[in-house]
Amino acid sequence: MTEDLGLYLHIPFCKSRCSYCNFYSIGMKADDKFVKAFEKEIELKSCKYKNKICDTIYFGGGTPSTLSSTQVESIMRKLFQHFNISKNAEITMELNPCDMTKEYLASIRKIGINRISVGIQTNYDSLLLKIGRMHNAKQAEKAIYQAKKEGFSNISIDLMYELPMQTSKDFKNTLLWAVHLPVRHMSIYSLIIEEGTRFSQLYKKGLLNRPSEEASWEMYQSMCRILPHYGFERYEISSFAQKGYKSEHNMKYWKLDDYLGLGPAACSRIKHERLENLPGVRLYQKQLLSGENPPEKIYKLSIEEEMEEFCFLQLRMKEGINKEKFAERYNKDIKEIYKDKIEMLKNKKLLKESENHIFLTEKGFAFGNYVFEQFLLT
């Protein structure tokens, strides 16, 4: 397994909550007390990882661009002081279009952010309003071109489909608009109704007007057809990239490589353990500013649980499950565990197999959740 380490920095602040989002976030801005606590966690946690080289850093959230450029600079300085950061590290920051002023973009690029991920979701103002986004389509487009002008060459955007009142024609037009932006990567997600969200409440009351199954399928087909035509290769179920622009950080999640999460509610994956900082900014700050680590949960995964994760996370990628890596990690041939399931899925034309890999077919990508369920052991 790799001696590299990814760093995930959870910045749990948002100016407002989107109707579909259930990530931990609070409606305020980060103050200097939070930044000091965050930097203290960097200092405390880094001691265990002196032998690791950090080749990816990812500011996620929440909304990391609620941080001022001065706060970003302070956090970055602390990271470089306490971790071994690779000279060629991919350093990503999620941004909202509303925050992408000329000055802010120039500042974070100078600080060392070399990849940005922008939450656009759609270019229809009526849909943006419905899902609770604060920007409009014109602002989003302007923000992307401004980022390009300020020297960002590695720009990713998020888009969504199956939104309430969205038609298949709307989504097709959004894709055709997006492929002509100066972006290198797209993450495209179907709307999932998450418990505790505004959309969940509306759905339970029968007030969420979602697209029909037929319209949803047309949206999915548009995505599969249009993006490759314009040079965006699908390398993971929800991810499309131009050549050389895959998300190195996200690949760590899918390959079960080590990554360390910092910040309230941040998750980590180290060897055979999953760790999770508890949510709660006040408790987080109190613990760290008194010199203690923040409260966390530690999950020790059983071999069966880990095999499940290994299979369905690797199957998310176009290359699929690396049979050799499975054998190396668990000292078993994958066919000893999953032979019948693999054969059944191959017969259904959902999986294919090469000498070294087991991977989803085009049909398999469309029915990914069903395939993943077949790899559950517990």
C-alpha angles and dihedrals in degrees: 000000000000123000089213121106131206120212120214116192114197112205102187101196129110132172088220137355120252116232093242101042126106098167115124109267139140131212103248141078125263111260128201090265090062092047091051090050091047091051090049089055089051089053095047099042097043092069091078094052106051090121093054128089113217108220099168133041121184126189104202136161154072091348115321090190088070083078114092116240087249090057092047090051092050092051092046091050090052092049092053090046095054107026132054099246116193116239088234097044117152104234113191130185126189113225138187114224090235091063097048101102120158090251096048094048092048091049098050092045090053089049090058108267103143102171129043131194115202124200103222101143095178141355095227111102093205090056093044089055092048094052093046101251117155098214132070128223094261091053091049093052092045090049093054093050090046090054090051090049091052090056105266108144097167105066125160127187134197120224131180136207136188088050118160110278092004114138127208088247090054092054093045089053090049091053092048089050093047097050090060093055118096093257131130102195139034130194110198121191133183114226112267117192104232123198114255096026128117089246090055090056092049092046092054089052092049091244099118110098101206125181118266121259089254092053091046091052091050089052091051091049091049090054092050093047106037103043098054089046088062096045101268107131118203106235098161133021094266101020133087125178142175114241112294095012106094115137103261092192096052090048087065090063093051095045094047091240119158119277131167121216120209127189135042112323092004117149128217134193114203119169106304097345134087114206129191130190109222116248120250122099096208095053090043091054094043094053097045097042088055089053099258130119115256117262112273143177119229120204116196104203121220118230089253093051091049093048089053092051093045091054102044095039092050090045088060087070124077091237091054129194116358102221093198093053090049091053092045092050100043103022090235136099109249089232090063088065107028108020097122093044093048092050092047092051091046090052089052089052091242097114136037128194133212129178093276107018145048111206145169121267120222087265089048092056089056091052097035097138091056091050093048091051089060090064095059113116101172 
